[in-house]
């Protein structure tokens, strides 16, 4: 595969079209695997999808769009905009919509970064943050995360006069850990007012500690804070790609100038509205995670493995010894039994596996398989 060394300094004299500098240095996103060799129907616990599926009401709303497939969707995403504004008591004009929250991150990078600027994130940040920044020819600065947890002081050490964005996933992916909002406030207070603080709340609904805050209330009055959410996790609409952000009016207006006009389809819009109104399904999804998250933590920890945390998400992060019973060997062992987990080489975590919390049968099967693996 070509890399940046193959791109001539003068692209106009190249013998073929070549991408701009930096593009071929980007590591493409690696999704959780969905297949296992020799297994017809494996259990996918590699992508943090909602194991209960999606709301029946959302599925019905999706199906109702069959007669509108020839029509362009509403570019303003008005029905979802109004539903979110009503649910969270937000000003609808301050909402940004994307094809998943991934696109919201990309739009923010495109809006604020130019060559020579930098973006700051944690060491184990969600890969999409950096991909979008590097596509803008900006520098990505990653702050150490001691004990797999965001450290505000380490983030601030990376900030300088060319910093334009700071990305903070709280809770984090793939770590599952979180920091108190007092630390988020301390980070914000130390940032220059020209820096946008992006709070990624993809997993925030699963953070059930009563002291946890996702930042929406704070963002109401802050001029440089954007809070993002997704319909992929709690609502189980990962296939439909609906993400949103709550931003100051000036930032929302700037982003809308480059947002593609029809980025949320009609079926996705209808399903999202039904999903956000189905609080019974949301409560059931959260209750399921609350029931099995501590059980998995206790059972896996009892096998002599390290469970990072406590997790505040719908997954747990499992640490393996650096020799002997390795994460790679465990992943192969589980895959052979039809249990798919997420390896984390692209996050610089070769000694860990990320495991989505499954149904009871899935969770018990994983623990039994890990027990057999540790004995083998």
C-alpha positions in Angstrom: 0.0 0.0 0.0 1.4 3.4 -0.9 2.2 5.9 1.9 3.3 9.5 2.1 6.8 8.7 0.9 5.3 7.8 -2.5 3.8 11.3 -3.0 6.1 13.7 -4.9 6.8 17.2 -3.5 5.2 18.8 -6.6 1.9 16.9 -7.1 1.3 18.7 -10.4 4.2 16.8 -11.9 3.1 13.4 -10.6 2.5 10.7 -13.2 -0.9 9.9 -11.7 -3.3 11.6 -9.3 -2.0 11.6 -5.8 -3.8 12.5 -2.5 -2.7 15.6 -0.5 0.1 15.1 2.1 -0.8 13.2 5.1 -3.8 11.2 3.7 -1.9 8.0 3.2 -0.4 8.3 6.7 -3.9 7.9 8.2 -4.7 4.6 9.7 -8.1 3.6 8.3 -10.8 2.8 10.9 -10.9 -0.9 11.9 -14.5 -2.0 12.9 -15.3 -4.8 15.3 -15.3 -8.1 13.5 -18.6 -9.7 12.5 -17.5 -13.2 11.3 -15.5 -16.1 12.6 -13.9 -18.8 10.4 -15.9 -22.0 10.5 -18.7 -20.5 12.6 -22.0 -20.0 10.8 -23.8 -17.6 13.2 -21.3 -16.1 15.8 -22.4 -13.9 18.7 -21.1 -10.4 17.9 -19.9 -8.8 21.0 -17.3 -6.7 19.3 -19.0 -3.4 18.3 -21.0 -2.2 21.4 -24.3 -2.5 19.7 -27.5 -2.7 21.8 -27.8 -6.4 22.5 -31.6 -6.0 22.9 -31.9 -4.7 19.3 -34.0 -1.6 18.8 -37.4 -0.3 19.8 -40.3 -2.0 18.1 -41.8 1.4 17.6 -38.6 2.5 15.8 -38.8 -0.5 13.5 -42.4 0.2 12.7 -41.6 3.8 11.9 -38.7 2.7 9.7 -41.0 0.4 7.8 -43.6 3.1 7.3 -41.1 5.0 5.1 -41.3 2.5 2.3 -43.6 4.7 0.2 -41.2 7.7 0.4 -38.0 6.2 -0.9 -38.2 8.4 -4.1 -38.3 11.6 -2.0 -35.3 13.6 -0.7 -35.3 13.8 3.1 -35.8 17.1 4.9 -32.4 18.7 5.0 -33.1 20.4 8.3 -34.0 17.0 9.9 -36.9 18.9 11.4 -38.8 16.1 13.0 -35.7 14.7 14.8 -34.6 18.3 15.7 -37.9 19.0 17.4 -38.0 15.6 19.1 -34.5 16.0 20.6 -35.2 19.7 21.5 -38.3 18.6 23.4 -36.7 15.6 25.1 -33.7 17.4 26.3 -35.2 21.0 26.6 -32.7 22.4 24.0 -32.9 25.2 21.5 -33.6 23.4 18.1 -31.5 25.9 16.1 -28.4 24.9 18.1 -28.5 21.2 17.0 -26.1 19.7 14.5 -26.9 16.5 12.7 -24.6 13.9 11.1 -24.5 10.5 9.6 -23.6 9.1 13.0 -21.7 11.2 15.5 -18.6 10.3 13.5 -19.7 12.8 10.9 -20.3 15.5 13.5 -16.7 15.1 14.6 -15.6 15.3 11.0 -17.6 18.4 10.4 -16.1 20.1 13.5 -12.6 19.2 12.3 -13.3 20.6 8.9 -14.8 23.8 10.3 -11.9 24.6 12.7 -8.7 22.9 11.6 -6.3 24.0 8.9 -2.7 22.9 8.2 -0.5 23.8 11.2 -3.3 23.6 13.7 -3.5 20.9 16.3 -6.2 18.8 18.0 -5.8 17.4 21.5 -7.3 14.1 22.7 -6.6 11.3 25.2 -4.2 8.5 24.5 -7.0 6.0 24.0 -9.4 8.3 22.2 -12.0 7.1 19.7 -10.2 6.6 16.4 -12.6 8.8 14.4 -11.4 12.0 16.2 -7.9 11.7 14.8 -8.9 10.5 11.4 -10.9 13.7 10.7 -8.2 15.9 12.1 -5.4 14.4 10.0 -7.6 14.6 6.9 -7.5 18.4 7.5 -3.7 18.2 7.7 -3.7 19.1 11.4 -1.5 17.6 14.1 -3.0 15.2 16.5 -1.7 15.4 20.1 -2.5 12.5 22.4 -2.2 12.9 26.2 -1.3 10.0 28.4 -4.2 8.3 30.2 -2.8 6.9 33.5 -4.8 3.8 34.5 -6.8 4.1 31.3 -8.5 7.3 32.5 -8.5 10.8 31.1 -6.0 13.1 33.0 -6.9 16.8 32.7 -3.4 18.0 33.5 -2.0 15.8 30.8 -4.5 17.2 28.2 -3.6 20.7 29.2 0.1 20.1 28.7 -0.7 19.4 25.0 -2.6 22.7 24.4 -0.8 25.7 22.8 -1.6 28.7 20.6 -2.4 26.4 17.6 -4.8 24.2 19.4 -8.3 24.5 18.0 -10.2 21.5 19.3 -10.0 19.2 22.4 -12.0 16.0 22.1 -13.1 14.2 25.3 -15.2 11.1 25.3 -16.8 10.7 28.7 -17.2 7.8 29.3 -14.4 6.8 27.1 -14.2 4.2 24.3 -12.5 1.7 24.4 -11.6 2.2 28.1 -15.2 2.5 29.5 -13.9 4.8 32.2 -15.2 8.3 33.1 -14.1 11.4 35.0 -16.3 13.6 37.3 -17.7 16.7 35.7 -15.7 18.8 38.1 -12.7 17.7 36.1 -14.4 18.6 32.8 -15.1 22.1 34.3 -11.5 22.4 35.4 -10.3 21.5 31.9 -12.7 24.0 30.3 -11.6 26.8 32.6 -8.0 26.3 31.7 -8.6 26.3 27.9 -8.3 29.5 25.8 -11.8 30.7 24.8 -10.8 30.1 21.2 -10.6 26.3 21.7 -13.7 24.2 21.1 -14.2 21.5 23.8 -16.1 18.6 22.3 -17.7 16.2 24.8 -18.6 12.9 23.2 -21.5 11.4 25.1 -22.0 8.3 22.9 -22.1 6.1 26.0 -23.3 8.6 28.6 -26.8 7.1 29.0 -25.1 4.0 30.5 -23.2 6.1 33.1 -25.7 5.6 35.9 -23.6 7.0 38.7 -25.9 9.8 40.2 -23.0 12.3 40.0 -22.4 11.8 36.3 -23.1 14.7 33.9 -22.9 14.6 30.1 -22.4 18.4 29.8 -25.6 19.4 28.1 -26.6 21.7 30.9 -23.2 23.4 31.0 -23.2 23.8 27.2 -26.3 25.9 27.4 -24.2 28.9 28.4 -20.7 28.0 27.3 -19.6 29.6 24.0 -17.0 27.0 23.1 -18.5 23.6 24.2 -20.2 21.1 21.9 -21.9 17.9 23.3 -22.5 15.0 20.9 -24.8 12.0 21.2 -25.7 9.1 18.9 -28.7 6.9 18.3 -26.4 3.9 17.7 -25.9 2.7 21.2 -28.8 3.1 23.7 -31.4 3.4 20.9 -30.0 0.5 18.9 -30.1 2.3 15.5 -26.5 1.7 14.5 -27.5 0.7 11.0 -29.3 4.0 10.3 -26.4 6.3 11.3 -28.0 9.2 13.2 -25.8 11.4 15.4 -26.3 14.9 16.7 -24.5 17.7 18.6 -25.6 20.6 20.7 -23.4 23.6 20.0 -23.4 27.4 20.5 -25.4 29.1 17.8 -22.4 30.5 16.0 -20.7 27.0 15.8 -23.9 25.4 14.6 -24.3 28.0 11.9 -20.7 27.5 10.7 -21.0 23.7 10.6 -24.2 23.9 8.7 -22.4 25.7 5.8 -20.4 22.5 5.0 -22.8 19.8 6.2 -24.1 17.7 3.2 -27.7 18.7 2.6 -29.4 15.2 2.8 -27.2 13.3 5.3 -30.0 11.7 7.4 -32.4 9.5 5.4 -36.2 9.6 5.8 -36.4 6.1 7.3 -33.6 7.1 9.8 -35.4 10.3 10.7 -38.7 8.5 11.4 -37.0 5.7 13.4 -35.0 8.2 15.5 -38.1 10.1 16.5 -39.9 6.9 17.5 -36.8 5.7 19.4 -36.3 8.9 21.4 -40.0 8.7 22.5 -39.8 5.1 23.5 -38.5 5.6 27.0 -39.6 2.1 28.1 -37.1 0.5 25.6 -34.4 2.9 26.8 -35.0 2.0 30.5 -35.0 -1.7 29.7 -31.7 -1.3 27.8 -30.0 0.5 30.7 -31.4 -1.9 33.2 -29.9 -4.8 31.3 -26.5 -3.3 31.3 -26.8 -2.4 35.0 -27.6 -6.0 35.8 -24.8 -7.7 33.8 -22.0 -5.2 33.9 -21.0 -5.9 37.6 -21.6 -9.6 37.1 -19.2 -9.8 34.2 -16.7 -7.6 36.0 -16.7 -9.9 39.1 -16.7 -13.1 37.1 -13.9 -12.2 34.7 -11.9 -10.6 37.5 -12.2 -13.9 39.4 -10.4 -15.6 36.6 -7.3 -13.6 37.3 -7.8 -11.1 34.5 -7.9 -7.3 34.9 -11.2 -5.6 34.2 -10.5 -1.9 33.6 -12.9 0.4 35.3 -15.3 0.5 36.8 -16.9 0.6 33.3 -19.7 3.2 32.8 -20.6 1.8 29.3 -22.3 -1.2 27.7 -19.0 -3.0 27.5 -16.0 -4.0 29.6 -12.3 -3.8 28.8 -10.4 -6.9 29.8 -6.6 -6.9 30.4 -4.4 -10.0 29.8 -0.9 -10.7 30.9 1.8 -9.5 28.6 3.0 -13.1 28.2 1.4 -16.5 28.4 -2.4 -16.0 28.2 -2.4 -13.2 25.8 -5.3 -11.1 24.4 -4.6 -12.4 20.9 -4.8 -16.0 22.0 -8.0 -15.4 24.0 -9.6 -13.7 21.0 -8.8 -16.7 18.8 -10.1 -19.1 21.5 -13.3 -17.2 21.9 -13.8 -16.8 18.1 -13.5 -20.5 17.7 -16.5 -20.8 20.0 -18.4 -18.2 18.0 -17.9 -15.4 20.5 -16.6 -12.3 18.8 -14.7 -9.6 20.9 -12.8 -6.5 19.8 -9.0 -6.6 19.6 -7.5 -3.2 20.1 -4.2 -3.1 18.2 -5.2 0.1 16.5 -5.6 1.8 19.9 -2.2 0.7 21.0 -3.7 -1.8 23.5 -2.4 -5.2 22.3 -3.0 -6.7 25.8 -6.7 -5.9 26.0 -10.0 -7.1 24.5 -13.2 -5.1 24.6 -16.4 -7.1 25.3 -19.9 -5.9 24.7 -22.3 -6.8 27.4 -24.6 -9.5 25.9 -27.7 -11.4 26.8 -27.5 -13.7 29.8 -26.6 -16.7 27.6 -23.9 -14.7 25.9 -22.4 -13.5 29.1 -22.3 -16.9 30.7 -20.8 -18.4 27.6 -18.0 -15.9 27.5 -17.1 -16.4 31.2 -17.1 -20.2 30.7 -15.0 -19.9 27.6 -12.5 -17.6 29.3 -12.3 -20.0 32.3 -11.5 -22.8 29.9 -8.9 -20.6 28.1 -7.2 -19.7 31.4 -7.0 -23.4 32.3 -5.8 -24.6 28.9 
